[in-house]
Amino acid sequence: MSAVTDVLIAGAGPVGLTLAHELLRRGVRVRVVDAAAGPSATSRALATHARTLEIYDQMGVVGDILARGRKAQHFSIHRGGRRLVRFGPEYSRLPTRYPYTLVIDQALTEEVLREAVALRGVRVEWNTRLFSLDQNGTGVRALLRHADGTEETADASWLAGCDGGHSTVRRELGLTLVGDSTERWLIADAVVDMDLPADSLHLVHVGSGTVMAVPFPQEGKWRLLDTVDTDHTEDPRLIAARFSRKITAGSGVPARVHEPTWVSVFDIQQRMIDRMRLGRCLVAGDAAHVHSPASGQGLNTGVQDAFNLAWKLAMVVRGEAAETCLDTYGAERVPVGARLLDATRTATGLVALKNAVQAMAMPVAFAVIRNVPGLQAAIERKIMRSMTALALDYADGPLTRRAPEGPGPRPGQRAAQVTEEEAGALGWQAFLEELRDPRWTLVVHGVPEGGGDWLEHAAKEHSGWLSVRTAAEDAATGLGALADPGGTARRGLGLEPGGWLLVRPDGYLAARGDRLTEAELHSLLRALPLPEHTS
């Protein structure tokens, strides 16, 4: 088959659009198709967590995303007409420039990403359903069906299935979601008149279950969730009245819920596949793993899948990496999906709270939390670790080279572990700007052994995929100098004189060392799945 595009992407949600944007940013030819008639007017996902915001920063779209959202920094639990606890953000062990959850309609996130993709010359082809596919060792042939019934055969070198929980790509590949379905919840979007603070998500325990209220960016609008009463065929006014009663009784704050603009019921699935690549086809997001919305992980994990995949697929398409590079995608992301299912299963149980003994113990438990010094902060740190993906690392991944313990991030971790305040320093600004470069980054502190002519030669030879920078006091010193007056970034990165860091395009540290030599550099390159090092 003769490919007319490099990558055909099925699905124009946040996952497919992120993948398209990052491939286009690397010069890959992309086509994006979606079976829907047009952009969705309703929003399934609302929560965007810190790690995803860091990704949007690297993509260059975070400003537009932040401008459309509302920052939520607290999580409050209510029962019996009073607030039991108000958890706050505890990011001291997980420093980030975005220490909050951004509440933003998925429809608005998609709008930002669609505009960014369009600026790079690609528009979504709506009303275009991928109906079937066939592949061989050189490409993929997909049968596309348009709204008027006409069919088209589309050839591509690679196919990415970002087409959601009912993925056609996954079905055509014969990949099966394994897991279970245990809960049914009702959700509704409505304007609510109440004095519960909009900088918090609210979990309200009432009777045998709970109601959750999540603020939209729009003033007064809330996403409401009921874990018990799930009849959505009732008159919407009756649904609104029921939510009003429950929120008022559980929180002690009078609430008047207006008639919902959208009501839906969904069965919570906890399922995943055990591989994310089959030949020249790959899957990402809900096509690979579906789970409870209890901690707002779906969109975030899908975007992180796409960001992990994009640079690897681009390097393969451009001939800068061997196809074996794509095996690292599943090796890194399948375990993430498995851990996520465990975490969301636990979160689902806590949100539903249908166990009578647990419910009765809540006031006592939260009284202990409030009164034992340090306990609430410890719980907040645990919540942040499981929810934000900031603690996620690839320490045991195939692209990570272990290093002795020392200052700064360890191989497999996020390289830029820096707070919003610290990120104002010139050195950090320069490093964060470097992370927006779609290539790998090699940072060396000082002149390498032997004067560095060999390093300059390597920088030129591999310039298509590798950026070589010298951490220096000012911008006039060294190869591709990263100005760091006062050494703020060097200290945060744990870069001692002579030290070096190798950072992946997705911002994770692949390797580090105390002194870079020509032999060490060749050893690093041999460890990567580059064509010249792959038989």
TIGUTI-140557 format. One record per residue (C-alpha): x, y, z. Coordinates in steps of 0.02 Angstrom, whole numbers, plus 32768, in hexadecimal, padded with zeros to 4 digits. Layout:
BEGIN
u v w
X Y Z
...
REM end
This chain:
BEGIN
u v w
8000 8000 8000
803B 80AF 7FD8
8028 8126 806B
7FEA 81D6 8047
7FFB 820F 80FB
8071 81E0 8187
7FF3 81CA 8213
7F36 81B7 820A
7EE5 81E3 82B0
7E37 81A2 82D7
7DE5 8213 8359
7DE7 82CF 8371
7DD7 82D8 842D
7E61 8319 849F
7ECA 827C 8483
7EC4 827D 83C5
7EDE 8339 83BD
7F73 8334 8433
7FC2 82AB 83CA
7F9F 830A 8329
7FE8 83AC 836D
8088 835B 83AA
80A2 82F9 8309
8086 8396 82A1
8100 83F5 830F
8182 8376 82DA
815D 8380 8220
80F4 82E2 8211
8065 82DD 8193
7FC1 82BE 81F0
7F0B 82A2 81C8
7E85 82A7 8251
7DD8 8259 8237
7D44 824D 82AC
7C9B 81F9 829B
7C3F 8287 82F3
7BE5 830D 8290
7C4C 8395 82E4
7C98 83CF 8387
7C3F 8396 8424
7BD3 8418 847B
7BD4 83BC 8521
7C66 8395 8593
7C8A 82EC 85DE
7D30 8318 8630
7D49 83B3 869B
7DE8 839A 86FF
7E95 83BF 86B9
7F20 8394 8733
7FCD 83DC 874C
8032 8362 86E1
7FBD 837D 864D
7FD2 843A 8660
808E 8421 865A
8075 83C3 85B6
800A 844F 8571
8099 84C5 85A0
8113 845E 8539
8095 845E 84A9
8084 851B 84B1
7FC8 851E 84D4
7FC1 852E 8591
7F98 85E9 858D
7EFB 85CD 8527
7EC8 853B 8596
7EDF 859C 8639
7E7E 8630 85F4
7DE4 85C2 85DE
7DE7 8567 8684
7DCE 857E 873F
7E4F 854C 87C1
7E10 84D4 8847
7E89 84B8 88D6
7E1C 8462 8958
7DB3 83C6 8974
7D2A 83D1 89F8
7CC6 8344 8A47
7C1B 8364 8A96
7BA4 82FA 8AFD
7B12 8317 8B71
7B03 83CF 8B49
7BB8 83FF 8B6A
7C61 83FC 8B18
7CCF 8371 8B5E
7D72 83A1 8B0A
7DBA 8413 8A86
7E55 83CD 8A35
7ECF 8446 89E6
7F59 8430 8965
7FF8 83E6 89AD
807B 83F1 8925
8116 8405 8993
8156 8358 8962
811E 836B 88AD
8151 841A 8878
80F9 845C 87DC
80D3 8503 8789
801B 84D3 878B
7FEC 84A6 883F
7F31 848F 8822
7EAE 8435 87BD
7E6F 849C 872C
7DB4 8486 8712
7D94 849C 8659
7D0D 8456 85E6
7D52 83CD 8577
7CFD 8427 84E7
7D68 84C0 850A
7E07 8459 8516
7DDE 840B 846F
7DBE 84B7 8425
7E6C 84F3 8459
7EBF 8457 8415
7E5C 845C 8371
7E91 8510 8356
7F46 84E2 8378
7F3E 8451 82FD
7EE9 84BF 827B
7F75 853F 828B
7FEA 84B3 8253
7F82 8494 81B9
7F10 8403 81E8
7E55 8406 8205
7DEA 837B 824C
7D87 8319 81CB
7CDD 8306 821F
7C58 8289 81EB
7CE3 8212 81BA
7CD9 816A 8210
7D67 80EC 820C
7D09 804E 81DF
7D91 7FCB 81CC
7E4D 7FBA 81B6
7ED2 7F4A 816F
7F8E 7F55 8187
8030 7F0A 814C
80E8 7F29 8172
80EC 7FD1 8118
8047 8025 813E
7F8E 8025 8169
7EF7 802D 80F7
7E58 806F 8148
7DA8 806F 8102
7D56 8115 812B
7C9B 8134 811B
7C57 81E4 8106
7BAF 822B 813B
7B64 821A 808D
7B8E 8160 808A
7C22 816D 8015
7CBC 810A 8041
7D73 8133 8031
7E10 80CB 803F
7E97 8129 809E
7F4C 80F1 80A6
7FC4 8125 812F
806B 80EA 8171
8022 80E3 8222
7F76 80E6 8273
7F4E 8128 8321
7EA9 80F8 8373
7E74 8187 83E5
7DBE 815F 83CA
7D81 8145 847C
7D39 80BA 84E5
7CDA 806D 8453
7D75 8074 83E4
7D62 802C 8336
7E1F 8022 8327
7E2C 7FB9 83C4
7DA1 7F46 8387
7DF0 7F32 82DA
7E96 7F05 832C
7E41 7E80 8395
7E79 7ECF 8438
7E03 7EB0 84CB
7DE1 7F20 855F
7DEE 7EB7 85FD
7DA1 7EED 86A3
7CF8 7F0C 86F0
7C67 7F84 8703
7C22 7F9D 87B3
7BCC 8046 87C1
7B4A 80B1 8769
7B4A 816C 8788
7ADF 81FD 874C
7B2D 82A2 871B
7ADB 8349 86F6
7B18 83F7 86C8
7AB5 8484 8716
7ABB 8533 875E
7AB4 8528 881C
7A8D 85B3 8897
7AF4 858B 8933
7B83 85CD 899C
7BF8 8539 8991
7CA2 857F 895A
7CCA 8568 88A2
7D84 854D 88C2
7D5D 849E 8901
7D12 83FA 88C8
7C8B 83C3 8942
7C5F 8312 8976
7BB8 8310 89D3
7B87 8270 8A2E
7ACB 8256 8A38
7A76 81B8 8A73
7AB6 8120 8A16
7B26 817C 899B
7B70 8220 8966
7B5B 82B7 88F7
7BF3 830C 88AD
7BF6 83C1 8871
7C80 83FF 87FF
7C86 84B8 87CC
7C8A 84E6 8714
7CF1 857C 86DD
7C4D 85D8 86BE
7C0F 8630 875A
7B84 85D0 87B2
7B8A 8536 8741
7BB2 848B 878F
7BCA 83D7 8759
7B60 836D 87D0
7B73 82B2 87EA
7B00 823B 8848
7B3D 818C 8875
7A93 8146 88A8
79FD 8194 884F
7A26 8175 8798
797E 8180 8741
799E 8201 86B9
78F5 81E7 8663
789D 8251 86E5
7867 8304 86C9
7908 836D 86D3
78B2 83DC 8752
789D 8346 87C6
7956 831C 87B2
7981 83D0 87DE
7911 83CB 8878
7962 8329 88B2
7A11 8372 88A3
79D7 840D 8900
7998 83A5 8992
7A32 8339 899D
7AB2 83C6 8994
7A52 842D 8A14
7A3D 839C 8A8E
7AEF 835B 8A7F
7B4F 83FF 8A7F
7ADD 846C 8AEA
7AE7 84F1 8A62
7A42 851C 8A0C
7A4C 84EC 8954
79D4 850D 88C6
79FE 84A9 882A
79B6 84EC 8789
7976 847A 8700
7A10 841D 86B9
7A4D 8447 860B
7A8E 8395 85F9
7A69 82F2 8653
7AB9 824A 8634
7AD4 81A3 868A
7B6C 8136 8672
7BAD 808F 86A9
7C5B 809C 86F3
7CD3 802D 8696
7D7A 7FF4 86DD
7DCD 7FA1 864A
7E71 7FA3 85E7
7ED1 7F47 8561
7F7B 7EF7 857C
7FD0 7F42 84E3
7FC6 7FE9 848A
8018 7FBD 83E4
7FF6 7F38 8362
8064 7F49 82C9
804C 7FF5 827F
7FB2 801D 82E7
7FB3 806C 8394
7F2B 809D 840F
7F26 8124 8494
7EB0 816B 8518
7E06 811A 8533
7E27 80A7 849F
7EAA 8053 850F
7E63 8068 85BE
7DBA 80A0 8602
7D9D 80C3 86B9
7D37 8120 873A
7D2E 81DE 872F
7D3D 81E6 87ED
7DE5 8240 87EE
7DDC 8290 8742
7E62 8225 86EE
7E1C 81FA 8643
7E4A 8294 85DE
7EEC 82AD 863D
7F2D 81FD 8623
7EFA 81FF 856D
7F58 82A1 854B
7FEF 8258 85A5
7FE2 81BB 8537
7FE2 8227 849B
8073 8292 84D6
80DA 81F6 84FA
80B0 81AA 8451
80C3 8243 83E2
817E 8260 83EE
81A4 81A7 83DC
8135 8193 8343
817B 8232 82F7
822E 81F4 830B
81FF 8150 82B6
81A5 81A7 8226
8239 821D 820D
82B6 818D 820E
8309 81CA 82AD
82D7 8131 8313
82BA 8079 82EE
820B 802F 82F8
823E 7FDD 839D
822F 808B 83E9
8172 8075 83DF
817B 7FDC 844F
81AD 8052 84DC
8103 80A8 84CE
80A2 8012 850F
812F 7FE0 8585
811E 8089 85DB
8064 80AC 85CD
8010 8002 85EB
8050 7FFC 86A0
800F 80AE 86B7
7F63 8073 867F
7F68 7FE1 86F8
7F97 804F 878B
7F12 80CB 8758
7E8A 8047 875B
7EBB 8017 880C
7EBA 80CD 8843
7E14 80FA 87F1
7DC2 805D 8834
7DEF 8096 88E4
7DB7 8148 88BE
7D12 8108 887A
7CEE 80AD 891D
7D17 8148 8983
7CAA 81B8 8918
7C16 8141 8916
7C26 8120 89D1
7B9A 80A0 89D7
7BE5 8040 8A69
7B7F 806B 8B05
7C0E 804A 8B7E
7C83 80BC 8B1D
7BFF 8143 8B1A
7BE1 813B 8BD6
7C9C 8143 8BF7
7CB6 81DF 8B8B
7C9D 8265 8C11
7D13 820E 8C8A
7D96 81EF 8C05
7D98 82A3 8BC9
7D9D 82E5 8C7B
7E3D 8282 8C92
7E82 82C4 8BED
7E61 8378 8C22
7EAD 8364 8CCF
7F48 82F8 8CB2
7FD8 8369 8C7E
8018 8344 8BD1
7F97 82BE 8BA9
7F2D 8329 8B35
7FC8 8365 8AD6
8001 82B0 8AC2
7F57 8280 8A7A
7F5B 8316 8A06
8007 82E3 89C7
7FC6 8233 89A4
7F31 827A 8945
7FA5 82E7 88DD
8017 8254 88B4
7F88 81E8 8874
7F23 826F 881D
7F9D 82E5 87C7
8014 826A 8770
80A5 82D5 87AF
80EB 823E 880C
80E2 81D0 8771
818E 819C 8735
81DF 8126 86BA
826E 80F3 872D
8261 803E 86F3
823A 806B 863E
829E 802E 85A8
82DC 80DF 8580
831A 8105 8630
83CE 80F1 8666
83E3 80E0 8722
8458 8154 8780
849D 815E 8832
8436 81C1 88B0
845C 827A 88BA
840E 8326 88B0
838A 8351 882F
830D 82E5 87D2
8337 822E 87B5
8331 81D7 870C
827D 81AE 86E0
8236 8244 873F
81F9 82ED 86FF
8290 835B 86DF
823C 8401 870B
8206 83EA 87C0
81F4 84A3 87E4
8171 8512 8835
811B 85A4 87E2
8181 861E 884B
8227 85C9 8828
81FF 85BF 876E
820F 867D 8764
82CD 8671 8770
8326 868E 86CA
837B 85E5 86CE
82D8 8588 86E4
8285 85F2 865E
830E 85BF 85E5
82FF 8507 8613
8240 8506 8606
824D 855A 855C
82C6 84D1 8529
8244 844E 855B
81CE 849B 84DB
8249 8464 8454
8201 83C1 840D
82AC 836C 840F
8310 8310 8493
837F 8383 84FB
8430 8362 8537
8468 83E2 85BA
851F 83E9 85EC
8562 8453 867B
860A 8497 8645
8685 8464 85BF
8685 83A7 85A6
8721 833D 85AD
8795 8355 8519
875B 8404 84EE
86B2 83D6 84A5
86D4 83D3 83E9
8689 8324 83E4
85EC 8365 843C
85D7 83F0 83BD
85EA 8370 8332
8564 8302 8383
84F0 8398 8396
84FB 83B9 82DC
84EC 8302 82A9
844F 82E4 8311
8403 8392 830A
835F 8350 82C3
8332 82FA 8367
83B1 8338 83E8
83CD 83E5 8431
8474 83F9 848A
847E 8486 850A
8500 84C5 8586
84C4 84FD 8630
8524 859E 8650
8523 863C 86B7
84FB 86A4 861F
84C3 868C 856B
856E 86B1 8520
85C3 8615 8560
85C9 8568 8512
856B 8503 8490
84B4 8539 8488
84C4 858C 8531
8432 858A 85AB
844A 8628 8611
8434 8604 86CA
846D 869D 872F
848B 866A 87E3
847A 85B1 87BA
83C4 859F 87F3
8395 8520 876D
8439 84C2 877B
841D 84A8 8835
8369 8472 881B
839E 83F8 8794
842E 83B7 87FE
84AE 83E8 8779
855C 83F0 87C4
85F1 8431 875E
8614 83B0 86D7
856A 835F 86ED
84EB 833D 8664
8433 8312 8649
83DA 82BC 85B8
8322 82EF 85B1
829F 829B 8546
8229 8301 84D7
819C 82E3 8554
81FF 8335 85E1
8235 8298 863D
82EB 827F 866A
8337 81EB 860B
83E7 81EF 8655
8463 8258 86B7
8518 8250 86E9
85AA 82A9 873D
861A 82C0 86A3
85F4 82AE 85EA
867A 8260 857E
8679 8232 84C7
866F 817A 84F7
85DE 819E 856D
857F 81F9 84E4
8595 8167 846C
8558 80F2 84F6
84BD 815D 850C
8497 815C 8452
84AD 809F 8449
842C 808B 84D4
83A9 80E7 846E
8345 808F 83E4
839A 80F0 8359
83A0 80A1 82AB
845E 8096 82A4
845F 8037 8348
83D4 7FBD 831C
83F2 7F1F 82BA
REM end
